[in-house]
Amino acid sequence: MSENEELNPSDNEETVATSPETNVEELAEVIAEFEKYRERLVNETMTAAQKAKLPPKAAMAKIEPELAKIDAGLDSLRAQLAALTTNN
């Protein structure tokens, strides 16, 4: 490709099926990843708190805003998934 040619996003992407099943699968995968991330965040925070001899309540209070964002995102994704699965 020469310097003056534009690179379009579709130039480097394979054709991806956009069927509802694919979207449902992808959405379910994203939800699972967010759930794993949330669990890992809590576990790592609690482990660090134990090592630092901090009370569990104090450690959880520090990550509560982040957990609230994750939970809100999960609720939204689950609602999208429910909408997709009821439409099929």
N, C-alpha and C positions, 0 to 999 in steps of 0.2 A: 504494500500500500504506500502511496506517495505521501509527502508531507501535507499536501493540500486536500487530500481526501478526508471526508468526515467519517468518524467511526460511529455507527449507529449501534445501540445496545443489541439489536437483533442480529447484528453481524457475527457476534461471538457466542450466541446462545443457541442451544439445540431447541428443536421444536418440542414444547412441553404440552402434554395433554391438559386441557383446561376443563375437564369434565367435573361435575359435582363430586364424584367419588375422589378425585385427586385433591380437590379443595378440602373435603372432609378429612382425608388422610393427613394432609399437610397441617391442617388446623389442630387435629388431635395430637400430632407430633409436637407442635409448638406448645400446646398445653402441657404435655408430658415433660418437656424440657423446662418450662417455667416451674412446674411442681418440683422437679429435681433441684433446680436452682434455689428455690425457697427452702427446701429441706436442708440443702448443703449450707446455706447461709446461716440457718438456725444452729445446725450442728457445729459448724466451725466457730460461730460466736460463743456458743456455750463451752466449747473446749478451751478457747482462748480465755474466757472468763474464769474457768476453773484454774487454769495455769496462773492467772493474775490474781487469784483469790478474790474475785469480785462476786457479789451476790447475783444469782441468776436473774432476779428481777431487774437489777440495774443494767445488766447486759441486754436483756430483751427490750428494755425501754430505749436503748440506744438504736436498735435496729427496727423498732416499731414503725417509724415513718416509711422505711423501705419495704417492710412487710405489707403495709397498707397499700402501697403502690402495686406491689406484686399481686396481692389479693384482688384489687380492683381490675387489674389487667386480666387475671384469670377469670373473673366473673364475666367480663366483657367477651373474652374468647369463648367461654362456655356458652354464652347466650348466642353468639354467632354460630357455633357448632350445632346448637339445638335448632336454630332457625334453618340451617342447611339440611339437617337430617329430617326435619318435619316437612320440608318442601319436596322431598323425594319420595 
